[in-house]
Amino acid sequence: MNRVFAIVCAALVAACAVAIPFLAPAQTTPSWRGDVCHEPAAARIACEAYPLRIQAHQSNCKWVHTQDSAGAHAFEVCRDPDHIWRPSGRS
């Protein structure tokens, strides 16, 4: 009985390890080139002043506001050494 239970458990773990990466939705981290506030590709992005509760993370960061089908989002983007703007994780 213990051997059957161990085999069933191992099969379930293996099935989950294979299935979960395929079932999870792919999420990409947005990134922008050029000046995030003035490039045509960034037309859906508006730069704003930082909220009073948040100070700029670094001098190469900006506070942005976007609108998409999920609603409005405000967050910080920072320009990496490769000159690509990426979200810093602060919102």
mmCIF file as gemmi writes it, N, C-alpha and C atoms, coordinates in Angstrom:
data_model
loop_
_atom_site.group_PDB
_atom_site.id
_atom_site.type_symbol
_atom_site.label_atom_id
_atom_site.label_alt_id
_atom_site.label_comp_id
_atom_site.label_asym_id
_atom_site.label_entity_id
_atom_site.label_seq_id
_atom_site.pdbx_PDB_ins_code
_atom_site.Cartn_x
_atom_site.Cartn_y
_atom_site.Cartn_z
_atom_site.occupancy
_atom_site.B_iso_or_equiv
_atom_site.pdbx_formal_charge
_atom_site.auth_seq_id
_atom_site.auth_asym_id
_atom_site.pdbx_PDB_model_num
ATOM 1 N N . MET Axp A 1 ? 0.813 -1.189 0 1 0 ? 1 A 1
ATOM 2 C CA . MET Axp A 1 ? 0 0 0 1 0 ? 1 A 1
ATOM 3 C C . MET Axp A 1 ? 0.86 1.258 0 1 0 ? 1 A 1
ATOM 4 N N . ASN Axp A 2 ? 1.928 1.265 0.797 1 0 ? 2 A 1
ATOM 5 C CA . ASN Axp A 2 ? 2.806 2.433 0.848 1 0 ? 2 A 1
ATOM 6 C C . ASN Axp A 2 ? 3.496 2.659 -0.494 1 0 ? 2 A 1
ATOM 7 N N . ARG Axp A 3 ? 3.826 1.58 -1.174 1 0 ? 3 A 1
ATOM 8 C CA . ARG Axp A 3 ? 4.498 1.707 -2.467 1 0 ? 3 A 1
ATOM 9 C C . ARG Axp A 3 ? 3.545 2.321 -3.501 1 0 ? 3 A 1
ATOM 10 N N . VAL Axp A 4 ? 2.3 1.902 -3.51 1 0 ? 4 A 1
ATOM 11 C CA . VAL Axp A 4 ? 1.311 2.46 -4.439 1 0 ? 4 A 1
ATOM 12 C C . VAL Axp A 4 ? 1.097 3.938 -4.136 1 0 ? 4 A 1
ATOM 13 N N . PHE Axp A 5 ? 0.988 4.274 -2.855 1 0 ? 5 A 1
ATOM 14 C CA . PHE Axp A 5 ? 0.808 5.668 -2.465 1 0 ? 5 A 1
ATOM 15 C C . PHE Axp A 5 ? 2.001 6.51 -2.915 1 0 ? 5 A 1
ATOM 16 N N . ALA Axp A 6 ? 3.201 5.999 -2.747 1 0 ? 6 A 1
ATOM 17 C CA . ALA Axp A 6 ? 4.414 6.727 -3.145 1 0 ? 6 A 1
ATOM 18 C C . ALA Axp A 6 ? 4.446 6.926 -4.658 1 0 ? 6 A 1
ATOM 19 N N . ILE Axp A 7 ? 4.043 5.936 -5.413 1 0 ? 7 A 1
ATOM 20 C CA . ILE Axp A 7 ? 4.037 6.041 -6.879 1 0 ? 7 A 1
ATOM 21 C C . ILE Axp A 7 ? 2.986 7.066 -7.329 1 0 ? 7 A 1
ATOM 22 N N . VAL Axp A 8 ? 1.808 7.043 -6.722 1 0 ? 8 A 1
ATOM 23 C CA . VAL Axp A 8 ? 0.759 8.005 -7.071 1 0 ? 8 A 1
ATOM 24 C C . VAL Axp A 8 ? 1.209 9.43 -6.733 1 0 ? 8 A 1
ATOM 25 N N . CYS Axp A 9 ? 1.815 9.621 -5.571 1 0 ? 9 A 1
ATOM 26 C CA . CYS Axp A 9 ? 2.31 10.948 -5.183 1 0 ? 9 A 1
ATOM 27 C C . CYS Axp A 9 ? 3.379 11.436 -6.152 1 0 ? 9 A 1
ATOM 28 N N . ALA Axp A 10 ? 4.304 10.558 -6.521 1 0 ? 10 A 1
ATOM 29 C CA . ALA Axp A 10 ? 5.361 10.939 -7.453 1 0 ? 10 A 1
ATOM 30 C C . ALA Axp A 10 ? 4.774 11.31 -8.813 1 0 ? 10 A 1
ATOM 31 N N . ALA Axp A 11 ? 3.758 10.572 -9.254 1 0 ? 11 A 1
ATOM 32 C CA . ALA Axp A 11 ? 3.119 10.881 -10.54 1 0 ? 11 A 1
ATOM 33 C C . ALA Axp A 11 ? 2.409 12.227 -10.484 1 0 ? 11 A 1
ATOM 34 N N . LEU Axp A 12 ? 1.737 12.53 -9.377 1 0 ? 12 A 1
ATOM 35 C CA . LEU Axp A 12 ? 1.057 13.822 -9.237 1 0 ? 12 A 1
ATOM 36 C C . LEU Axp A 12 ? 2.047 14.975 -9.22 1 0 ? 12 A 1
ATOM 37 N N . VAL Axp A 13 ? 3.138 14.825 -8.503 1 0 ? 13 A 1
ATOM 38 C CA . VAL Axp A 13 ? 4.157 15.871 -8.46 1 0 ? 13 A 1
ATOM 39 C C . VAL Axp A 13 ? 4.741 16.088 -9.843 1 0 ? 13 A 1
ATOM 40 N N . ALA Axp A 14 ? 5.033 15.023 -10.551 1 0 ? 14 A 1
ATOM 41 C CA . ALA Axp A 14 ? 5.586 15.146 -11.903 1 0 ? 14 A 1
ATOM 42 C C . ALA Axp A 14 ? 4.595 15.812 -12.851 1 0 ? 14 A 1
ATOM 43 N N . ALA Axp A 15 ? 3.327 15.443 -12.747 1 0 ? 15 A 1
ATOM 44 C CA . ALA Axp A 15 ? 2.302 16.038 -13.613 1 0 ? 15 A 1
ATOM 45 C C . ALA Axp A 15 ? 2.163 17.533 -13.336 1 0 ? 15 A 1
ATOM 46 N N . CYS Axp A 16 ? 2.187 17.931 -12.079 1 0 ? 16 A 1
ATOM 47 C CA . CYS Axp A 16 ? 2.09 19.353 -11.738 1 0 ? 16 A 1
ATOM 48 C C . CYS Axp A 16 ? 3.308 20.124 -12.23 1 0 ? 16 A 1
ATOM 49 N N . ALA Axp A 17 ? 4.485 19.528 -12.095 1 0 ? 17 A 1
ATOM 50 C CA . ALA Axp A 17 ? 5.705 20.202 -12.533 1 0 ? 17 A 1
ATOM 51 C C . ALA Axp A 17 ? 5.695 20.444 -14.037 1 0 ? 17 A 1
ATOM 52 N N . VAL Axp A 18 ? 5.074 19.561 -14.784 1 0 ? 18 A 1
ATOM 53 C CA . VAL Axp A 18 ? 4.998 19.714 -16.24 1 0 ? 18 A 1
ATOM 54 C C . VAL Axp A 18 ? 3.861 20.638 -16.642 1 0 ? 18 A 1
ATOM 55 N N . ALA Axp A 19 ? 2.716 20.538 -15.986 1 0 ? 19 A 1
ATOM 56 C CA . ALA Axp A 19 ? 1.52 21.278 -16.408 1 0 ? 19 A 1
ATOM 57 C C . ALA Axp A 19 ? 1.518 22.733 -15.975 1 0 ? 19 A 1
ATOM 58 N N . ILE Axp A 20 ? 1.99 23.062 -14.789 1 0 ? 20 A 1
ATOM 59 C CA . ILE Axp A 20 ? 1.874 24.422 -14.264 1 0 ? 20 A 1
ATOM 60 C C . ILE Axp A 20 ? 2.558 25.464 -15.142 1 0 ? 20 A 1
ATOM 61 N N . PRO Axp A 21 ? 3.774 25.255 -15.646 1 0 ? 21 A 1
ATOM 62 C CA . PRO Axp A 21 ? 4.359 26.287 -16.509 1 0 ? 21 A 1
ATOM 63 C C . PRO Axp A 21 ? 3.535 26.554 -17.773 1 0 ? 21 A 1
ATOM 64 N N . PHE Axp A 22 ? 2.826 25.577 -18.275 1 0 ? 22 A 1
ATOM 65 C CA . PHE Axp A 22 ? 2.026 25.763 -19.477 1 0 ? 22 A 1
ATOM 66 C C . PHE Axp A 22 ? 0.685 26.429 -19.17 1 0 ? 22 A 1
ATOM 67 N N . LEU Axp A 23 ? 0.18 26.257 -17.955 1 0 ? 23 A 1
ATOM 68 C CA . LEU Axp A 23 ? -1.109 26.834 -17.589 1 0 ? 23 A 1
ATOM 69 C C . LEU Axp A 23 ? -0.992 28.278 -17.121 1 0 ? 23 A 1
ATOM 70 N N . ALA Axp A 24 ? 0.173 28.663 -16.612 1 0 ? 24 A 1
ATOM 71 C CA . ALA Axp A 24 ? 0.355 30.022 -16.113 1 0 ? 24 A 1
ATOM 72 C C . ALA Axp A 24 ? 0.398 30.997 -17.283 1 0 ? 24 A 1
ATOM 73 N N . PRO Axp A 25 ? -0.313 32.137 -17.17 1 0 ? 25 A 1
ATOM 74 C CA . PRO Axp A 25 ? -0.278 33.111 -18.253 1 0 ? 25 A 1
ATOM 75 C C . PRO Axp A 25 ? 1.1 33.757 -18.351 1 0 ? 25 A 1
ATOM 76 N N . ALA Axp A 26 ? 1.528 33.974 -19.553 1 0 ? 26 A 1
ATOM 77 C CA . ALA Axp A 26 ? 2.819 34.606 -19.777 1 0 ? 26 A 1
ATOM 78 C C . ALA Axp A 26 ? 2.706 36.09 -19.48 1 0 ? 26 A 1
ATOM 79 N N . GLN Axp A 27 ? 3.554 36.586 -18.608 1 0 ? 27 A 1
ATOM 80 C CA . GLN Axp A 27 ? 3.58 38.004 -18.3 1 0 ? 27 A 1
ATOM 81 C C . GLN Axp A 27 ? 4.945 38.536 -18.675 1 0 ? 27 A 1
ATOM 82 N N . THR Axp A 28 ? 4.94 39.581 -19.447 1 0 ? 28 A 1
ATOM 83 C CA . THR Axp A 28 ? 6.194 40.207 -19.796 1 0 ? 28 A 1
ATOM 84 C C . THR Axp A 28 ? 6.306 41.52 -19.045 1 0 ? 28 A 1
ATOM 85 N N . THR Axp A 29 ? 7.513 41.862 -18.686 1 0 ? 29 A 1
ATOM 86 C CA . THR Axp A 29 ? 7.75 43.138 -18.037 1 0 ? 29 A 1
ATOM 87 C C . THR Axp A 29 ? 7.815 44.195 -19.11 1 0 ? 29 A 1
ATOM 88 N N . PRO Axp A 30 ? 6.988 45.237 -19.014 1 0 ? 30 A 1
ATOM 89 C CA . PRO Axp A 30 ? 7.036 46.274 -20.039 1 0 ? 30 A 1
ATOM 90 C C . PRO Axp A 30 ? 8.362 47.016 -19.993 1 0 ? 30 A 1
ATOM 91 N N . SER Axp A 31 ? 8.816 47.458 -21.138 1 0 ? 31 A 1
ATOM 92 C CA . SER Axp A 31 ? 10.036 48.248 -21.219 1 0 ? 31 A 1
ATOM 93 C C . SER Axp A 31 ? 9.897 49.217 -22.387 1 0 ? 31 A 1
ATOM 94 N N . TRP Axp A 32 ? 10.613 50.33 -22.306 1 0 ? 32 A 1
ATOM 95 C CA . TRP Axp A 32 ? 10.537 51.361 -23.33 1 0 ? 32 A 1
ATOM 96 C C . TRP Axp A 32 ? 11.932 51.864 -23.637 1 0 ? 32 A 1
ATOM 97 N N . ARG Axp A 33 ? 12.163 52.219 -24.891 1 0 ? 33 A 1
ATOM 98 C CA . ARG Axp A 33 ? 13.435 52.828 -25.305 1 0 ? 33 A 1
ATOM 99 C C . ARG Axp A 33 ? 13.218 54.326 -25.47 1 0 ? 33 A 1
ATOM 100 N N . GLY Axp A 34 ? 14.3 55.077 -25.563 1 0 ? 34 A 1
ATOM 101 C CA . GLY Axp A 34 ? 14.193 56.516 -25.752 1 0 ? 34 A 1
ATOM 102 C C . GLY Axp A 34 ? 13.714 57.192 -24.488 1 0 ? 34 A 1
ATOM 103 N N . ASP Axp A 35 ? 13.125 58.369 -24.628 1 0 ? 35 A 1
ATOM 104 C CA . ASP Axp A 35 ? 12.582 59.093 -23.487 1 0 ? 35 A 1
ATOM 105 C C . ASP Axp A 35 ? 11.17 58.6 -23.242 1 0 ? 35 A 1
ATOM 106 N N . VAL Axp A 36 ? 10.954 57.975 -22.124 1 0 ? 36 A 1
ATOM 107 C CA . VAL Axp A 36 ? 9.677 57.323 -21.834 1 0 ? 36 A 1
ATOM 108 C C . VAL Axp A 36 ? 8.508 58.304 -21.879 1 0 ? 36 A 1
ATOM 109 N N . CYS Axp A 37 ? 8.751 59.579 -21.655 1 0 ? 37 A 1
ATOM 110 C CA . CYS Axp A 37 ? 7.666 60.566 -21.615 1 0 ? 37 A 1
ATOM 111 C C . CYS Axp A 37 ? 7.423 61.244 -22.961 1 0 ? 37 A 1
ATOM 112 N N . HIS Axp A 38 ? 8.336 61.11 -23.92 1 0 ? 38 A 1
ATOM 113 C CA . HIS Axp A 38 ? 8.2 61.875 -25.158 1 0 ? 38 A 1
ATOM 114 C C . HIS Axp A 38 ? 8.259 61.044 -26.433 1 0 ? 38 A 1
ATOM 115 N N . GLU Axp A 39 ? 8.438 59.757 -26.315 1 0 ? 39 A 1
ATOM 116 C CA . GLU Axp A 39 ? 8.522 58.917 -27.506 1 0 ? 39 A 1
ATOM 117 C C . GLU Axp A 39 ? 7.132 58.547 -28.007 1 0 ? 39 A 1
ATOM 118 N N . PRO Axp A 40 ? 6.955 58.423 -29.33 1 0 ? 40 A 1
ATOM 119 C CA . PRO Axp A 40 ? 5.651 58 -29.855 1 0 ? 40 A 1
ATOM 120 C C . PRO Axp A 40 ? 5.207 56.643 -29.319 1 0 ? 40 A 1
ATOM 121 N N . ALA Axp A 41 ? 6.158 55.741 -29.09 1 0 ? 41 A 1
ATOM 122 C CA . ALA Axp A 41 ? 5.81 54.408 -28.577 1 0 ? 41 A 1
ATOM 123 C C . ALA Axp A 41 ? 5.244 54.487 -27.16 1 0 ? 41 A 1
ATOM 124 N N . ALA Axp A 42 ? 5.514 55.583 -26.487 1 0 ? 42 A 1
ATOM 125 C CA . ALA Axp A 42 ? 5.045 55.742 -25.12 1 0 ? 42 A 1
ATOM 126 C C . ALA Axp A 42 ? 3.789 56.61 -25.068 1 0 ? 42 A 1
ATOM 127 N N . ALA Axp A 43 ? 3 56.584 -26.125 1 0 ? 43 A 1
ATOM 128 C CA . ALA Axp A 43 ? 1.828 57.455 -26.212 1 0 ? 43 A 1
ATOM 129 C C . ALA Axp A 43 ? 0.826 57.19 -25.097 1 0 ? 43 A 1
ATOM 130 N N . ARG Axp A 44 ? 0.788 55.991 -24.576 1 0 ? 44 A 1
ATOM 131 C CA . ARG Axp A 44 ? -0.157 55.667 -23.504 1 0 ? 44 A 1
ATOM 132 C C . ARG Axp A 44 ? 0.424 55.935 -22.124 1 0 ? 44 A 1
ATOM 133 N N . ILE Axp A 45 ? 1.578 56.582 -22.073 1 0 ? 45 A 1
ATOM 134 C CA . ILE Axp A 45 ? 2.252 56.839 -20.809 1 0 ? 45 A 1
ATOM 135 C C . ILE Axp A 45 ? 2.318 58.339 -20.579 1 0 ? 45 A 1
ATOM 136 N N . ALA Axp A 46 ? 1.956 58.766 -19.394 1 0 ? 46 A 1
ATOM 137 C CA . ALA Axp A 46 ? 2.061 60.18 -19.03 1 0 ? 46 A 1
ATOM 138 C C . ALA Axp A 46 ? 2.962 60.296 -17.808 1 0 ? 46 A 1
ATOM 139 N N . CYS Axp A 47 ? 3.977 61.14 -17.896 1 0 ? 47 A 1
ATOM 140 C CA . CYS Axp A 47 ? 4.838 61.377 -16.743 1 0 ? 47 A 1
ATOM 141 C C . CYS Axp A 47 ? 4.145 62.342 -15.798 1 0 ? 47 A 1
ATOM 142 N N . GLU Axp A 48 ? 4.275 62.087 -14.522 1 0 ? 48 A 1
ATOM 143 C CA . GLU Axp A 48 ? 3.645 62.905 -13.492 1 0 ? 48 A 1
ATOM 144 C C . GLU Axp A 48 ? 4.664 63.217 -12.41 1 0 ? 48 A 1
ATOM 145 N N . ALA Axp A 49 ? 4.329 64.145 -11.557 1 0 ? 49 A 1
ATOM 146 C CA . ALA Axp A 49 ? 5.148 64.402 -10.378 1 0 ? 49 A 1
ATOM 147 C C . ALA Axp A 49 ? 4.987 63.216 -9.423 1 0 ? 49 A 1
ATOM 148 N N . TYR Axp A 50 ? 6.03 62.954 -8.665 1 0 ? 50 A 1
ATOM 149 C CA . TYR Axp A 50 ? 5.946 61.88 -7.675 1 0 ? 50 A 1
ATOM 150 C C . TYR Axp A 50 ? 4.88 62.224 -6.637 1 0 ? 50 A 1
ATOM 151 N N . PRO Axp A 51 ? 4.122 61.239 -6.173 1 0 ? 51 A 1
ATOM 152 C CA . PRO Axp A 51 ? 3.177 61.493 -5.081 1 0 ? 51 A 1
ATOM 153 C C . PRO Axp A 51 ? 3.95 61.938 -3.827 1 0 ? 51 A 1
ATOM 154 N N . LEU Axp A 52 ? 3.285 62.652 -2.949 1 0 ? 52 A 1
ATOM 155 C CA . LEU Axp A 52 ? 3.951 63.166 -1.748 1 0 ? 52 A 1
ATOM 156 C C . LEU Axp A 52 ? 4.552 62.056 -0.893 1 0 ? 52 A 1
ATOM 157 N N . ARG Axp A 53 ? 3.939 60.882 -0.913 1 0 ? 53 A 1
ATOM 158 C CA . ARG Axp A 53 ? 4.405 59.785 -0.056 1 0 ? 53 A 1
ATOM 159 C C . ARG Axp A 53 ? 5.633 59.067 -0.608 1 0 ? 53 A 1
ATOM 160 N N . ILE Axp A 54 ? 6.03 59.381 -1.846 1 0 ? 54 A 1
ATOM 161 C CA . ILE Axp A 54 ? 7.132 58.661 -2.494 1 0 ? 54 A 1
ATOM 162 C C . ILE Axp A 54 ? 8.171 59.646 -3.006 1 0 ? 54 A 1
ATOM 163 N N . GLN Axp A 55 ? 9.439 59.364 -2.733 1 0 ? 55 A 1
ATOM 164 C CA . GLN Axp A 55 ? 10.534 60.152 -3.28 1 0 ? 55 A 1
ATOM 165 C C . GLN Axp A 55 ? 11.16 59.38 -4.428 1 0 ? 55 A 1
ATOM 166 N N . ALA Axp A 56 ? 11.773 60.102 -5.346 1 0 ? 56 A 1
ATOM 167 C CA . ALA Axp A 56 ? 12.425 59.456 -6.486 1 0 ? 56 A 1
ATOM 168 C C . ALA Axp A 56 ? 13.462 58.458 -5.987 1 0 ? 56 A 1
ATOM 169 N N . HIS Axp A 57 ? 13.454 57.3 -6.594 1 0 ? 57 A 1
ATOM 170 C CA . HIS Axp A 57 ? 14.379 56.225 -6.23 1 0 ? 57 A 1
ATOM 171 C C . HIS Axp A 57 ? 15.811 56.61 -6.57 1 0 ? 57 A 1
ATOM 172 N N . GLN Axp A 58 ? 16.006 57.103 -7.792 1 0 ? 58 A 1
ATOM 173 C CA . GLN Axp A 58 ? 17.307 57.53 -8.309 1 0 ? 58 A 1
ATOM 174 C C . GLN Axp A 58 ? 17.056 58.682 -9.268 1 0 ? 58 A 1
ATOM 175 N N . SER Axp A 59 ? 18.126 59.336 -9.689 1 0 ? 59 A 1
ATOM 176 C CA . SER Axp A 59 ? 17.96 60.456 -10.611 1 0 ? 59 A 1
ATOM 177 C C . SER Axp A 59 ? 17.504 59.992 -11.994 1 0 ? 59 A 1
ATOM 178 N N . ASN Axp A 60 ? 17.708 58.729 -12.323 1 0 ? 60 A 1
ATOM 179 C CA . ASN Axp A 60 ? 17.314 58.215 -13.638 1 0 ? 60 A 1
ATOM 180 C C . ASN Axp A 60 ? 15.934 57.562 -13.616 1 0 ? 60 A 1
ATOM 181 N N . CYS Axp A 61 ? 15.083 57.961 -12.661 1 0 ? 61 A 1
ATOM 182 C CA . CYS Axp A 61 ? 13.735 57.392 -12.541 1 0 ? 61 A 1
ATOM 183 C C . CYS Axp A 61 ? 12.675 58.474 -12.722 1 0 ? 61 A 1
ATOM 184 N N . LYS Axp A 62 ? 11.481 58.043 -13.187 1 0 ? 62 A 1
ATOM 185 C CA . LYS Axp A 62 ? 10.343 58.936 -13.371 1 0 ? 62 A 1
ATOM 186 C C . LYS Axp A 62 ? 9.079 58.224 -12.909 1 0 ? 62 A 1
ATOM 187 N N . TRP Axp A 63 ? 8.098 59.011 -12.488 1 0 ? 63 A 1
ATOM 188 C CA . TRP Axp A 63 ? 6.797 58.478 -12.085 1 0 ? 63 A 1
ATOM 189 C C . TRP Axp A 63 ? 5.878 58.57 -13.288 1 0 ? 63 A 1
ATOM 190 N N . VAL Axp A 64 ? 5.246 57.47 -13.669 1 0 ? 64 A 1
ATOM 191 C CA . VAL Axp A 64 ? 4.395 57.454 -14.859 1 0 ? 64 A 1
ATOM 192 C C . VAL Axp A 64 ? 2.997 56.956 -14.524 1 0 ? 64 A 1
ATOM 193 N N . HIS Axp A 65 ? 2.068 57.29 -15.402 1 0 ? 65 A 1
ATOM 194 C CA . HIS Axp A 65 ? 0.68 56.884 -15.275 1 0 ? 65 A 1
ATOM 195 C C . HIS Axp A 65 ? 0.271 56.263 -16.602 1 0 ? 65 A 1
ATOM 196 N N . THR Axp A 66 ? -0.337 55.091 -16.56 1 0 ? 66 A 1
ATOM 197 C CA . THR Axp A 66 ? -0.811 54.433 -17.773 1 0 ? 66 A 1
ATOM 198 C C . THR Axp A 66 ? -2.269 54.044 -17.595 1 0 ? 66 A 1
ATOM 199 N N . GLN Axp A 67 ? -2.934 53.846 -18.702 1 0 ? 67 A 1
ATOM 200 C CA . GLN Axp A 67 ? -4.326 53.411 -18.702 1 0 ? 67 A 1
ATOM 201 C C . GLN Axp A 67 ? -4.439 52.248 -19.675 1 0 ? 67 A 1
ATOM 202 N N . ASP Axp A 68 ? -4.986 51.133 -19.224 1 0 ? 68 A 1
ATOM 203 C CA . ASP Axp A 68 ? -5.217 50 -20.116 1 0 ? 68 A 1
ATOM 204 C C . ASP Axp A 68 ? -6.564 49.37 -19.775 1 0 ? 68 A 1
ATOM 205 N N . SER Axp A 69 ? -6.837 48.218 -20.343 1 0 ? 69 A 1
ATOM 206 C CA . SER Axp A 69 ? -8.139 47.577 -20.132 1 0 ? 69 A 1
ATOM 207 C C . SER Axp A 69 ? -8.37 47.183 -18.673 1 0 ? 69 A 1
ATOM 208 N N . ALA Axp A 70 ? -7.289 47.021 -17.913 1 0 ? 70 A 1
ATOM 209 C CA . ALA Axp A 70 ? -7.415 46.656 -16.498 1 0 ? 70 A 1
ATOM 210 C C . ALA Axp A 70 ? -7.607 47.88 -15.607 1 0 ? 70 A 1
ATOM 211 N N . GLY Axp A 71 ? -7.452 49.075 -16.165 1 0 ? 71 A 1
ATOM 212 C CA . GLY Axp A 71 ? -7.643 50.289 -15.376 1 0 ? 71 A 1
ATOM 213 C C . GLY Axp A 71 ? -6.408 51.176 -15.399 1 0 ? 71 A 1
ATOM 214 N N . ALA Axp A 72 ? -6.374 52.119 -14.47 1 0 ? 72 A 1
ATOM 215 C CA . ALA Axp A 72 ? -5.263 53.071 -14.38 1 0 ? 72 A 1
ATOM 216 C C . ALA Axp A 72 ? -4.169 52.509 -13.474 1 0 ? 72 A 1
ATOM 217 N N . HIS Axp A 73 ? -2.937 52.79 -13.844 1 0 ? 73 A 1
ATOM 218 C CA . HIS Axp A 73 ? -1.784 52.33 -13.072 1 0 ? 73 A 1
ATOM 219 C C . HIS Axp A 73 ? -0.795 53.481 -12.964 1 0 ? 73 A 1
ATOM 220 N N . ALA Axp A 74 ? -0.252 53.703 -11.787 1 0 ? 74 A 1
ATOM 221 C CA . ALA Axp A 74 ? 0.802 54.684 -11.577 1 0 ? 74 A 1
ATOM 222 C C . ALA Axp A 74 ? 1.969 53.961 -10.925 1 0 ? 74 A 1
ATOM 223 N N . PHE Axp A 75 ? 3.163 54.159 -11.478 1 0 ? 75 A 1
ATOM 224 C CA . PHE Axp A 75 ? 4.325 53.45 -10.964 1 0 ? 75 A 1
ATOM 225 C C . PHE Axp A 75 ? 5.598 54.157 -11.413 1 0 ? 75 A 1
ATOM 226 N N . GLU Axp A 76 ? 6.707 53.721 -10.862 1 0 ? 76 A 1
ATOM 227 C CA . GLU Axp A 76 ? 8.007 54.3 -11.172 1 0 ? 76 A 1
ATOM 228 C C . GLU Axp A 76 ? 8.713 53.473 -12.237 1 0 ? 76 A 1
ATOM 229 N N . VAL Axp A 77 ? 9.343 54.149 -13.179 1 0 ? 77 A 1
ATOM 230 C CA . VAL Axp A 77 ? 10.208 53.485 -14.146 1 0 ? 77 A 1
ATOM 231 C C . VAL Axp A 77 ? 11.599 54.088 -14.016 1 0 ? 77 A 1
ATOM 232 N N . CYS Axp A 78 ? 12.604 53.253 -14.209 1 0 ? 78 A 1
ATOM 233 C CA . CYS Axp A 78 ? 13.992 53.709 -14.131 1 0 ? 78 A 1
ATOM 234 C C . CYS Axp A 78 ? 14.711 53.284 -15.402 1 0 ? 78 A 1
ATOM 235 N N . ARG Axp A 79 ? 15.644 54.123 -15.831 1 0 ? 79 A 1
ATOM 236 C CA . ARG Axp A 79 ? 16.42 53.829 -17.037 1 0 ? 79 A 1
ATOM 237 C C . ARG Axp A 79 ? 17.644 53.025 -16.633 1 0 ? 79 A 1
ATOM 238 N N . ASP Axp A 80 ? 17.745 51.816 -17.15 1 0 ? 80 A 1
ATOM 239 C CA . ASP Axp A 80 ? 18.866 50.936 -16.85 1 0 ? 80 A 1
ATOM 240 C C . ASP Axp A 80 ? 20.098 51.339 -17.652 1 0 ? 80 A 1
ATOM 241 N N . PRO Axp A 81 ? 21.259 50.795 -17.307 1 0 ? 81 A 1
ATOM 242 C CA . PRO Axp A 81 ? 22.478 51.126 -18.053 1 0 ? 81 A 1
ATOM 243 C C . PRO Axp A 81 ? 22.384 50.814 -19.551 1 0 ? 81 A 1
ATOM 244 N N . ASP Axp A 82 ? 21.493 49.896 -19.949 1 0 ? 82 A 1
ATOM 245 C CA . ASP Axp A 82 ? 21.327 49.59 -21.372 1 0 ? 82 A 1
ATOM 246 C C . ASP Axp A 82 ? 20.368 50.575 -22.058 1 0 ? 82 A 1
ATOM 247 N N . HIS Axp A 83 ? 19.993 51.666 -21.33 1 0 ? 83 A 1
ATOM 248 C CA . HIS Axp A 83 ? 19.138 52.75 -21.836 1 0 ? 83 A 1
ATOM 249 C C . HIS Axp A 83 ? 17.696 52.32 -22.087 1 0 ? 83 A 1
ATOM 250 N N . ILE Axp A 84 ? 17.259 51.274 -21.446 1 0 ? 84 A 1
ATOM 251 C CA . ILE Axp A 84 ? 15.865 50.837 -21.548 1 0 ? 84 A 1
ATOM 252 C C . ILE Axp A 84 ? 15.173 51.157 -20.232 1 0 ? 84 A 1
ATOM 253 N N . TRP Axp A 85 ? 13.986 51.752 -20.344 1 0 ? 85 A 1
ATOM 254 C CA . TRP Axp A 85 ? 13.179 52.083 -19.169 1 0 ? 85 A 1
ATOM 255 C C . TRP Axp A 85 ? 12.401 50.848 -18.74 1 0 ? 85 A 1
ATOM 256 N N . ARG Axp A 86 ? 12.502 50.511 -17.458 1 0 ? 86 A 1
ATOM 257 C CA . ARG Axp A 86 ? 11.775 49.362 -16.919 1 0 ? 86 A 1
ATOM 258 C C . ARG Axp A 86 ? 11.147 49.75 -15.586 1 0 ? 86 A 1
ATOM 259 N N . PRO Axp A 87 ? 10.006 49.127 -15.229 1 0 ? 87 A 1
ATOM 260 C CA . PRO Axp A 87 ? 9.403 49.401 -13.924 1 0 ? 87 A 1
ATOM 261 C C . PRO Axp A 87 ? 10.357 49.04 -12.788 1 0 ? 87 A 1
ATOM 262 N N . SER Axp A 88 ? 10.395 49.891 -11.776 1 0 ? 88 A 1
ATOM 263 C CA . SER Axp A 88 ? 11.292 49.643 -10.639 1 0 ? 88 A 1
ATOM 264 C C . SER Axp A 88 ? 10.655 48.706 -9.618 1 0 ? 88 A 1
ATOM 265 N N . GLY Axp A 89 ? 9.322 48.532 -9.706 1 0 ? 89 A 1
ATOM 266 C CA . GLY Axp A 89 ? 8.621 47.708 -8.739 1 0 ? 89 A 1
ATOM 267 C C . GLY Axp A 89 ? 7.893 48.541 -7.702 1 0 ? 89 A 1
ATOM 268 N N . ARG Axp A 90 ? 8.105 49.874 -7.726 1 0 ? 90 A 1
ATOM 269 C CA . ARG Axp A 90 ? 7.408 50.753 -6.768 1 0 ? 90 A 1
ATOM 270 C C . ARG Axp A 90 ? 6.16 51.319 -7.426 1 0 ? 90 A 1
ATOM 271 N N . SER Axp A 91 ? 5.054 51.274 -6.682 1 0 ? 91 A 1
ATOM 272 C CA . SER Axp A 91 ? 3.801 51.832 -7.209 1 0 ? 91 A 1
ATOM 273 C C . SER Axp A 91 ? 2.999 52.443 -6.088 1 0 ? 91 A 1
